[in-house]
Amino acid sequence: MSIVKMRKMVRKQLKIKLFGRTIELGSPMAIIFWIIVIIFFVSAYYMYGGGGGGGVAGPQGGQREVTPVVATVNGDHIGRTDYDYRLQWAESGQHTPLPQMREMKMAVLDSMINNHLLIEAARAEGIQVSDEEIEAEKTEMLDEIIEYRYSDRRVLRDALEREDMSLEQFKDRVLRERLPEDEEIRTNLLFEKIQERVEQSVTVTDEDVRESYAEVKARHILIDPQQLMMEQQEEADEAEEADASDLEATMSPEEAEQQARELLTEIKQQAEAGADFATLAEEHSMGPSAPDGGDLGWFGPGQMVPEFEEVAFELEPGEVSDIVQTDFGLHIIKVEDRRHDVPSDEAELEAQREELIEQRTQRAWQEYQDRLRAAAEIEIVDPELQAYELLEEDPERNAPQAAELLASAAEGDPYNASARFSLANILKQAGRTDEAIAVLDELAETRQGSNSPYPHAELASLKQEAGQTEEAIEHYQQASEYAQGFDYQNYFLHMQIQQAFEELERPDLAEREQEWIDAFMSDQQSGMGGAGGNIQPIEVDGGAEDSE
């Protein structure tokens, strides 16, 4: 959703459904939006600005030997400079921990690809934004910023008098310093126009509203091929440790899927022969509902993934489905009951209609973007990002190739901590412990890695397994030292370190970790540990202004 679309959404009274009643939240919700807008203004140009290309200097100085093009989209380049700017701003806004940099880097690339495709689509459909529309948008943004910051006009008048500045001069300053560049506003308006055109095709009839109250009560049995592969690998590892001579080769994804289908076919035959479906689910299902006999309770349209939902609503009570494939794995479904209770209250029906419209417009917009992506010719050039794409497609099969690409990325960029960290994880999972330790040792000596707790924690764990006790303790202490901010990621890290110190029979160090954990929990309970900080208003003098 574009920033312009968001801004327009908060102008209207917001409503929520709670226990069958519709509650109006009112215009104060706009405050939350403008917090986001103010943050957005600071980074708008770099998040969506013009592209560039060519190698760039590393963040510490020194030349990086990286590809000048990160990716191509339908033959057009996504340049390194543009990508690095966007990544820098995205990362600085979230302080991304090293283990999450892989997701951050791919998210930035995906956003750039999607934006490129939307601009292409707008041109193809003849959608344009005039200079007059941009000026009108800027005026509207400016008026709303002033209204939000200076709802009490006396405060604004006093500030202008102190600065000997007219209202027009103040507006000119806000236009120069606080609003996005014209091309950024043009792009956002362009995206909004495309989205509005897509959403215009969405309709919700009275019959759609009535059908939305249909519900089914169902159970399912899930077999996940990925989990079958993991279980087989664990058995193979155990057999190898036992020096077994009949060790089988690792199961391929195709073999795992075939095994899952054969197992579900057999289970379905047992169910149709009279076996209790709930008992079968307890024995065989790999889903979280297995202990409850695969019970999913009552659910209506839009609550399950489409492939699952479509089959479930076609079944009659007592009927067991054929095999259904979703992103979670392979399922068979048994519907136990159906109901269709349509309320008589017109206000509730209207609220349901609005909710359906919102759901369908969101789905239509997402499907439109998915179609653009599916039809595009996209090539990732950057080796690190290539590796991440391969790992998303098939982490088991593509791990060796991904490791080679990550090694290449690390060699070409001495400042790339995420490539080294990801490479070490792949080597660790492959049992290549010495190589993983070597990569992490190198990473821990860099500025990016030395002050991050994660390379030290990983090094400590590997060295503990290798029997290098003193070095392991040293790196655990360094990880603890750098994981000081009160957040849940650091909390879990301190829990891991405390457990390691107990295993290493260092109760003194384990007690120190417990002190940090106790302080964190106390901070959370006192209500001081959540996200906070003062929201800086828009000032006339460029500094914090007392508006009391």
N, C-alpha and C positions, 0 to 999 in steps of 0.2 A: 504494500500500500504506500502511495507517495505521501510526502509530507503535506502537500496541499490537500489531498483527500482526507488525511487525518484532521487537519485544521478545520475543514468544513463539517466533519462529523461532530466535533465538540460544540458547534453552535446550537444544535438542537438539544432538547431535553433527553437525557439518556434514561433508559428504562431497563429493569431487570425483572425476571420472573422468579418469585420466591414463594414456595409452598402454595402454588396455584394462584398467587396474586401478582399483579403488575405494580412495581414500585418505581416512581420517578425519582431519579437521583438529582436532576437539576443542573444548572449551568456551572456550579463550582467545580465540576469535573474538568472544565477547561483549564483550570490551573495546572493539572497534571500534564495536559498536553503541552502547555507553554513551557514547562520545565524542559520537556524534550526538545521543543523548538529552539530554545536558547542554546542548549548544548549543540543542536544541529547546526546553528548558524556559524559557530566557531569553526566547525570542520567541514562545512558543506563543499567548499571548493575542492579540497583534497580528496574527499570521499567520492566526488563525481566529476572532477575536473578533467581537462583535456589530457589525452594520452601522450606518451613519449616513447622513446626507444633507446637502445644502446646500453652498453655496460655502464654501471654506476659505481661510485666509490663506496666502500664499506662504511658502516656507521662509526667505526673507530679510525677511519682513514686507511689508506692502502687499497689497492685495486682488487676488485672481485672479478674473477673470470666467469661471468654468467652469461646466459643467452640474452641477447638484446630483445628478443620476443619471448613472451611467456606462453602465449597460446595464439591460435588463429581461429577465427569464427567466420565461416563462409568466405575464406580467403583474406579477410581483414585481420590486421595484427592487433593483439593486446600487448602494448609495449611494457618493457621492464620498469621504466620510470613511473608510468602511471600506476602499475600494479604495486610498486614499492611504496608510493605515496599513500595509496588507499590502505595498504596493510599497516603502515606506520600509524595512521590515524585510528584504524580499527583496534589495533593492539594497545595503543596508549589510552584509549577510552575504557578498556576492560582489564588492563594489566594481566594479560593472558598468561597463565602458568605454562611452563615448558611442555608438559605432557599434552596440553590442549592446543598447541600451536599448529599441529597437523590439521585439526578441524577448522581453526581460524583461517589458515592459508587457503584451504579449499573453499571455505565460505566466501572469502573475498573474491576468489576467481569465479565462483559460480555467480555471484552478484554482478560482476563485470560482464560475464557472458550473457546473462539474462537481460541486462540493460542494453547491451549491443543489439540483441535480437529484437527487443521492443522498439528500439529506434528504427531498425530496419523495417519492422512491420508497420510502424506509423508512416514511414515514407511510402511503402508499397500501397497503403490504403489511402494515401493522399491527405493524411491528418497533419495539420500545421498549427503553429502558435504564432500569432502576430505580435509585433512590437507593442501595439496598443493593449493587448491582453497582458503582456508582461508588466507594463506600467500600471495597469489597473490592479494587478496582483500585488505589486510592490506597495501601492498606496493602501490597499486593504491590510496587508501584513503590518505596515507601519502604524496604521490607526489601531490595530488590535494590540500591538506591542505597547503602545503608549497607554491604551485603556487598561491593559493588564498591570503595567508597572505603576501608573499614576491614576488609579481610579479616583483618588482624592485630588482634584485639580489644584487645591491649595498647595499641596506638596510640590507639584510641578511648577506653579508660579513662583514659589519661594526659591526653588532650585535655579530657575532661569534668572531670577533677580540677582542671586548671589554670583552667578557666572556672567552677568551682564550679557545674556544671550536671548535672542528672540526665539519664539516657537519654531519658526521656519528654519533658523540656523540649527536648532536642536534636531529637527527632522532630517535635515541634510546630513548631520553627523551620523544619525542612526542609519540612514540609507547607505552611507559609505562604509560604516564599520560593523553593522549588525546584520544586514540582509545578505543573502546569497548573491553570487554573481548572476547577471542576467541569463547566461546560458544554462545555469543550474535551474533557475526558475522555469525557463523554457522547457527543459527536459522534464521537470516534474509535471508541468501542465500537459505536456505531450503524453506522458504516462497516464495521467488522469483521464485524458480524452479517450485513449485506447481502452482503459478499464471501463469507462462509462459506456462505450460502444458495445463492449462484450457483455456487460451486465444488462443492457437493454433487452437482450434476448431472453432473459430469465422471466418466467411467469409462474405463478402459483394459483391454481384454481381452487374452488370450494371443495372439489373432490380430493385434491391433493391435501388440503387441510384435514379433511375427515380421515383419509388414509394414513396420515401421520400419527394417528392415535392407535393404529394397529400394533400389537405386540405379540411376541412369541416367547415361550419359556423353553429353553433348550439346554442340552449338554453337548460337549464335544470331546473328541480325543485327538490330541496333537502329537504328531511325530515329526521331529525336526531333523532333517538330513545332516545339518551342520553338527548337531549334538551327537548323532551316530558316528560321524567321522572323528569327533573328539574322543568319544568313548573307545573307539577302535584304536586310536593312537595311544591312549593311556594304557590299554591292554598290551599293545605292542611294546611300549616302553618298559612295562613291568616284565614282559617276557624276555626282553633284551637284557635287563638287569639280572634276571635269573639264568642268563646264558642258555636260553631255550633254543633248540635247533629247528623248531617248526614255526619260526617267526614269519608272519604273512606280510605282504607288501601293504603300504598305506592305502586306505580306501579312497577312491576318487569321488568327486561330487556326483558324477553320474551313477556310480555304484551305490552311493549312499541314498540317492533319491529312489533308485530302483528297490533297494531294501526297504525303505520307508513305505513305498506303495504296496509291496508284497505283504508287509506286516499289517497295514491298515486293511487290505483286502481280506486277510485272514480274520482280523478282528470283526469286520463287518459281517462276515459269514457267521461268526459265532453269535453276534447280536441278533441277526435275523433267524438263527436257529433257536433262540430263546434265552441266551445268556443275558444276565443283567448288565445293561450298558454302563451304569454307574460303577459297578465292580470292575468291568473291563477298563474304564477310564482310570480308576485308582491304580490298576496293575500296569497299564501301558502308557498312559498319556504323559507327555513331557511338558505340559503347560502348567501354569500356576494353580489352575483349578483342579488339578488331578486329585489332591487330598479330599476334595468335596465331590468326587465322582464326576468331574468335568462340568459341574453345574455352573451355568452362566446367568441363571435367574431370568427375570423378564427384561427384554430390551426391545426398543422400537427402531424405526428407520433412522439411519444416520449415526447409530451408536457403535456399529461394528464396521470393519473394513468392507468395501463394496462387494468383493468376491464372496466373502462369507455371508454377508447379509442377504444377498440376492438368492442364494441357495436356501438359507434358513427360512425365508418367507415363502418359498415355493413348497415347502414340505407340509404335510398334514401331520397332526398329532400321532405319535407312535412310529413315524417313518424315519428311516436312517438314510442319509445322503450317500451319494458316491463320493469319491475323494475330491476335496476342494483344496486348491493351492493358493496360499497367500504369502506375504512377506515373512510371516512367522513360521511357515513350514507347511505340512500337509495335514488335513483334518478330515474327519467324518463327523457329521452332525446328527443328533437326534432331537426332534422337536417333541416336547411333551404336552404342550398346551398352547392355545391361542386365545386372545381376547381383543376386543375392539370397543372401548368405552369412549364415545365421543361426548364431550360436555355440551350442555345446552347454553351455557353463558356466552353471549356474543362477544363480550370483552375478552374473555379467555381465548376464544377462537381467533379473534383479530390479533391478539398477541402471538398466538401460535403461527398465524400467517406471516407476521413480520419476522419471526424467528426463522421460518422456512425460507423466506426471501433472502435473509442474511446468509444462511447456510448455502443456498444455491448460488448466490452471487459470488461468494468466496470460492466455491468449488468450480464455477464456470471460469473465473479468472485464473485459478491454478491450472485447470485443464488447458486453457488457452496457452499459457506459458509452457506447459509440458509439450504441447504440440509443436510450438516453435522450436523447442529444444530438440525434439525427436527428428524434426525435418532438417536441422542444421548440420553442416559439416564442421565439426569441432576437433581441433588437434591441439593437444597439450605439448608444448615444446620443452618447458622447464623440467629437468630430470627429477627434481624432488616432487613436483606436483604430478608428474607421470607415475612415480612410485606410489603416491597416495591413491591415485585413481586405480591402479592395479590392485592395491590392498583392499579397496572398497569392493571391487568386482569379485575377487576370490582370494582371500588372504592366505589360504593354505597353498594353493597352486602357484600363486604369483609371488610368494615371499622371496625366492632366490633372485628373480629378476628385479624386484623392488629393492633388494639389498644392494645390487650392483648400481642401480640408479642413485640411491641415496649416498653410496660411497663416492660416486662421481660428483654429486652435488656438494658434498662436504669438501672434496678435494679442490673444487673450483671456487669455493667461497669460505674463507677461513672464519667468517663471522656467523655461519649458518649453524646455530645450536640445535635447531629442531631436526635438521637432517641427521646430525650425529646421534641425537637422542633416539630418534626413530630407528636408525640403523642398529644401535646397540640393542634395542628391544627385539628386533628381528633375529639378531645373532644369538641373543639369550634364549629365545623360544626355540631356535634350531639346535640348542645344546652347544653352541660354539662360545663357551664361557670365556676362554682366554681372549678371543677376539673382541667380545663385548666389553670386557674389562679394559682392553687397550683403547677402544674408542671412547669409553667414559673417562678414562684417565686423561686422555687428550682434551676432552670437552671440559673437564673440571679445571684445567689449566687456563682456559680462555676466560675473558672477562664475562661473557654471557653465561658461561657455565659455572664459573667459580662462585658467584654469589646467588646461584639458584639452588634450592635444597634438593631438587629432584635428581640431578646427576650424582650428588653425594649419597643420597639414599639408595639409589640403584647400585652404585659402586660398593657401598657397605654391604648390601644384601648379597651380591655376588662374591665378595671377598669373604664374607662370613661362611657361605657355602663351600668356598675353596679352602677353608681352614686358616685364612689369614686374619686371625682374630684382632691383633693390635691395629692393623690398617682399617679393618671393618669398624672398630670402635671410633677411630679418628674421623672417619667419614660420616658415621652416624651423628657424632657431635657437631660436625660442620653442617649437616642437614638440619639438625635441631636449631642451630644458631641462626640460620637464614630463614627458617620457617616461623617467624615471630608474629606476623599479623594475625589478628583474631578473625579467622574465617574457617569454614568447615574443611577446606582442603588441607590447611595446616593442622587442623585438629586431627584428621585421620592420619596425617603423616606422623604427628607426635605419638598417636596410639601405636602405630607400626614400630616406631623407634623404641618406645617403652617396652613393647613385647620383645624386641630384639635384645635390649639390654638385660632383660630378665633371663632370656635364653643364654646370654653370654655371661651370666652370673655376675652382673655389675649392678647390685641393688642401689648403690649410691646414685648412679646415672639414671636408673629407672625411676627413682624417687624424684629426681629433678624434672623428668618428663611429666610425672604425675602432678607436680606443682603447676606446670604450664597448663595441663589439662584442666585442673581444678579452677585455675584463674579464668580460663576460657569459659567454662561452664557457668561460673559465677557471673561473668560479664554478660553472657547470654540471658541468664535468668533475671538480671537487673534491668534488661531492656536496653542496654547501652551498646550491644554488639552488632545491631543491625546496620543496614546501609543508612548513612546519614550525611551530615555536613550541611553547611549553610548554603542556601541558594542565593547567588549573587545577582542582584537586580541590575537593570540597565541604568547606568549612572551618566549624569551629564558631565561630571568632571573626570571620568575615567577611573575613579576610586570608589571605595565603599562609601555609600551615602547614608546618613542617618535620616530615616524618613519618619521618625516619630514627631 
